Each structure stands twice: as C-alpha cells, then as structure tokens.
Amino acid sequence: MSEAETLADLQADCRALAEELLQAMSRTGAMVATAESCTGGLIAGAITDVAGSSAVFDRGFVTYSNEAKQDMLGVKEATLEAFGAVSAQTATEMVLGARRRSRAGYAVSVTGVAGPGGGTPMKPVGLVWMGLSGPGDLTSVVELRWDPDWSRDMIRAATVRAALEALIGRVMLASENQTSPAAP
C-alpha cells in the first residue's frame, strides 16, 4: 500500500472515530477540549468536521510555541526549561490547563516532533507525548513513537487517530463506572 493510500485510510479512520466520539459523548452530556502543538488543531478539526459537534466540543487550544503553551494553558516556564516542549511533563500541564480553562469534562493534549526535521537523538522525529484527562481528575500521559521515516502528514494523522481513540476509551470507561452497580 502506498503512503497516500495509508494516509487516506488513517484520515477515514479519524472521521469514523470522531463520529463515534460524538455519539459516546452525547450520551454523557460532557464536553471535550483539545490542547495541540504538533497536530496544529487537526484533532479539533476532526471532531468539528462532524455535524452536531457543537453539542460536545467546547474549544481547542493550538499552542505551537512555548509562549502559547504558557499564555493559553498555564504551562510553567520552569517545566519547559527543565523538560522541553516535547515531554510528559509538558503534555500533562497542557491537558490540565485545557480542562481548567474550558468547560470541558474531558481533554486531550499532544506535543511532539512531526518532522521531517527538528528531531534529536533524545527526541526523534515521530516522538509524541499525549495527555488525557477526564472526570474524577483522572489524568494520564502516554508516549507515542511513530516511524521516523513517515511523512509529517502520516505522523500527524496517526496522532489524531490515537487521540480520538484515547478519548473514546476514557468516555467509555467513565460511562461504565457510572452504570456499574455498587459493590455489596
């Protein structure tokens, strides 16, 4: 399969996942916010491409520069200096900032190196940190490592798909916890 075909498949997956996310979230009445660096608003775009998204999408923060991360999300300068923009710590502060500065019960953040340049041995092209936060202040961060030979478009599309899948999983987990009977 060519890269163009793989990219088209990824983008189709994102469309289907965004529709699934809207269905899952519409049952909860919760809202979602995004905090994006390397994807530049593509996660928000995938969600808002679906009709009816205004019922569940609160806002998106595109924080490409360190200054934007600080100004819009409250990421600490000390965090950026100590760990860099592409780090678990920054992804965590981004996702928590998105929740604090929105009406969203769920948020996702991504920060990474989409390439083709900009990578280092410690932070290669394809490295993305994703933060996820939801009800009950359950917050997590995960390291994603995409193929460094992939194009920028492929890395970004794979990141969007991973973010949508993570949001769906978090919404479904919260829904299961709310509908589970109490232990005797």
C-alpha positions in Angstrom: 0.0 0.0 0.0 1.3 3.4 -0.9 1.8 6.2 1.7 -1.0 8.1 0.0 -3.4 5.2 0.5 -2.3 4.6 4.1 -2.8 8.3 4.8 -6.3 8.2 3.2 -7.1 5.2 5.4 -5.9 7.0 8.5 -8.0 10.0 7.7 -11.1 7.9 7.1 -10.4 6.2 10.5 -10.3 9.6 12.1 -13.6 10.6 10.6 -15.3 7.4 11.8 -13.7 7.8 15.3 -14.8 11.4 15.6 -18.4 10.3 14.8 -18.0 7.5 17.5 -16.7 10.0 20.0 -19.6 12.4 19.4 -22.1 9.5 19.9 -20.4 8.4 23.1 -20.1 11.9 24.5 -23.6 12.9 23.6 -24.9 10.2 25.9 -22.9 11.7 28.8 -23.6 15.4 28.3 -19.9 16.2 28.8 -17.8 18.5 26.7 -14.3 18.0 25.3 -11.3 20.4 24.8 -8.1 19.9 22.9 -4.6 21.3 23.5 -2.5 20.7 20.4 1.1 21.5 19.4 2.4 19.1 16.7 -1.0 18.5 15.2 -1.8 22.2 14.9 -5.6 21.8 15.5 -6.2 18.7 13.5 -7.8 16.9 16.4 -10.2 19.7 16.9 -10.8 19.8 13.2 -11.6 16.1 13.0 -14.2 16.5 15.8 -15.7 19.6 14.4 -15.9 18.1 10.9 -18.8 16.1 12.2 -22.2 17.7 12.2 -23.6 18.2 15.7 -20.1 18.5 17.2 -21.1 21.8 18.9 -23.1 19.7 21.5 -19.8 18.2 22.8 -16.9 20.2 21.6 -16.1 23.2 23.8 -12.8 24.6 22.5 -9.4 23.8 21.1 -6.1 25.4 22.0 -3.4 25.4 19.3 -0.3 26.1 21.3 2.6 25.7 18.9 5.1 28.0 20.6 6.3 27.7 24.2 4.8 31.2 24.8 1.4 30.0 23.7 1.6 27.0 25.9 2.4 29.3 28.9 -0.2 32.0 28.0 -3.1 29.9 26.9 -2.7 26.8 29.1 -0.6 27.9 32.0 2.3 25.6 31.3 5.1 26.6 33.6 8.3 28.2 32.2 10.3 26.0 34.6 8.7 22.9 33.1 9.6 23.9 29.6 13.1 24.8 30.6 13.7 21.6 32.5 12.0 19.1 30.3 11.3 20.8 26.9 8.1 21.3 25.0 8.1 17.6 23.9 7.8 15.9 27.3 5.4 14.0 29.5 5.5 16.9 31.9 4.5 19.5 29.3 1.8 17.2 27.9 0.4 16.8 31.4 0.4 20.6 32.1 -1.2 21.2 28.7 -4.1 18.8 29.3 -4.7 20.1 32.8 -4.6 23.7 31.5 -7.2 22.8 28.8 -9.6 21.4 31.4 -9.1 24.4 33.8 -9.5 27.0 31.0 -12.6 25.4 29.5 -16.0 24.0 30.3 -14.8 20.5 29.3 -15.0 17.4 31.4 -12.6 15.7 29.0 -9.4 17.0 27.4 -6.6 15.7 25.3 -3.1 17.2 24.6 -0.4 16.4 22.2 3.1 17.7 21.8 5.8 16.1 19.6 8.2 16.1 16.7 6.2 15.6 13.5 9.2 16.2 11.2 10.7 16.0 8.8 13.3 17.9 10.7 13.6 19.0 14.3 14.4 15.6 15.8 17.3 14.9 18.1 18.7 11.6 19.4 16.8 12.1 22.7 13.6 13.4 20.9 13.5 11.9 17.4 11.0 12.6 14.7 7.9 10.6 15.5 8.0 11.1 19.2 4.7 12.4 20.6 3.5 12.8 24.2 -0.3 12.6 24.6 -2.1 13.7 27.8 -5.6 12.7 28.6 -7.8 14.0 31.4 -11.4 13.3 32.4 -13.9 13.2 35.2 -12.6 12.5 38.6 -9.4 14.3 37.7 -8.1 11.0 36.2 -5.1 12.2 34.2 -2.6 10.2 32.3 0.1 10.7 29.8 1.4 8.3 27.2 4.5 8.2 24.9 3.8 7.5 21.2 6.6 6.6 18.9 5.7 6.7 15.2 8.0 5.5 12.4 10.6 8.4 11.9 10.6 7.6 8.2 6.9 8.5 7.9 6.0 11.8 6.4 4.8 14.7 8.6 1.2 14.1 7.4 1.4 10.5 8.4 2.7 11.2 11.9 0.1 13.9 12.5 -2.8 11.7 11.2 -1.7 8.8 13.3 -1.5 11.1 16.3 -5.1 12.4 15.6 -6.3 8.8 15.4 -4.6 7.9 18.7 -6.1 10.9 20.4 -9.6 10.1 19.3 -9.2 6.5 20.3 -8.0 7.6 23.7 -10.8 10.0 24.2 -13.4 7.3 23.3 -11.8 4.9 25.7 -11.9 7.4 28.5 -15.5 8.3 27.9 -16.5 4.6 27.7 -14.6 3.9 31.0 -16.4 6.8 32.7 -19.7 5.6 31.4 -19.1 2.0 32.6 -18.1 3.2 36.0 -21.3 5.3 36.3 -23.5 2.4 35.2 -21.9 -0.3 37.3 -23.8 -1.5 40.3 -22.3 -0.7 43.7 -20.5 -3.5 45.4 -22.4 -5.0 48.3 
